[in-house]
Amino acid sequence: MPVLLMSVLSLSRFQFAMTTLFHFLYVPLSIGTSLVVAIMETTYVFTKKEIYLKMTKFWSKVFLLSFAVGVVTGIIQEFQFGMNWSNYSRFMGDIFGAPLAIEALLAFFLESVMLGVWMFTWDTFKPSIHVIFIWLTWFASALSALWILAANAFMQHPVGFMINIKTSRARLTNFWSVLENPQLWREFPHVLFGAFTTGAMVIAGMAAFGLIWKQNHEFHMKSLRIALLVALLSSVATIAAGDLQTRYIMNDQPMKFAATEAIYKDTSSPASWRLVALVDTKDKKVTESVDVPYLLSILSYHKLSGSVKGMDEINKELHAKYDKKFGKDMNYYVPVKTLFWSFRVMSGGGVFIVLICLLGLFFSRRKKNTLLKKKWLLWGLGFSTFLPFIVNSCGWLITEMGRYPWVVYGLQTVSDAVSPTSTVAGLLFTNIVYFLLFSFIGVFMFYYSRRVLQAGPDQADQNNEDDVYSSSSSKKGAYN
């Protein structure tokens, strides 16, 4: 491959990874925080306790900010498909048209409208009616994720299509096959429950900082317990859904699975799981590793026996299958080190979230609440605010980089998808601009969220009272 093309390809892939990863930080956050906020408002409807209304309005600030940032970064990502990946857009346009149109015109439209109605009708509707709007907002956000993942699942496992010989484009032949895609119904629950975990852990972590700073004790303690309960249930569900997805890709994308375990040669039965390993990608071997006997067979097959096919054998099979179409020079080995360590950070982070949620709920139980005495746990919960973002990013790296060398599995390679008009200078310039823009947005959101949290819920209430008083005074003056 020419050096210039390799440079264009590398810069295009870096830009796509940067913008997508940044966008993916905030989409799960908005979905998860909307769920927690909806639960808080529902609790207020049933209990009539003002503190839950106070919690709803306070934590909705984080939700609204994440929603706004998610929209902005999503728009930037849309431009990339036409600018840097025009060959991909031409090839996949007929396939992506339907799910992305439905996502924009139905799911995102419903989400935006219901969010607007929810924000500006606090004094217009009864609480039992008003709470419906936030649940519809949450439902629409989950529905939006479904349609986006339906498009992504096609890239992982193409179904319901044909290739138009004259135009060399993929054409959708069965819309329902896209929705019935087995990859979708393993990917969607994993992502959705991960989003719930993200939003809940962010609220739990911020509430923990509120307790450390000795703010409103009851407010933050109740917020913490609700968020931890949601995070615990959703993180367990995320792990279960991840297990189903991993067992599916063993057969559908065996190279991806073998790379997450750094397996070059076929294993014996039973297979040992590598806790850590030093991988030599040049000579394609593992030089040192710490192995746990039987565990890989247990994780892969849920029994004490079973072998796993290695990357060397899978590479031979892929060459035999695709050499006529893509040539003999194709490299089907994926970035092994990235996938191996990403999988361990993702799975280890998920287990850590389960454990810290259990500890937080145990030490904050009503009969014997000793959480404030456990400073180490409060700080652990506080810093766990950032953990779901790391876990989600690792999951994204496994999903997308494990598909290499294809952008659409078995149909189009990454090198064939890049725009022919892209230049190194243009990509370098836009990479710098996007990096600075995203850095500014990220710093702004962190600063604003920290400022809101430091002000505390009591200060927020005081500001609202001042606004109401000023408004009432103005009206009174006008009437006089």
Disulfide bonds with the S-S distance in Angstrom:
none
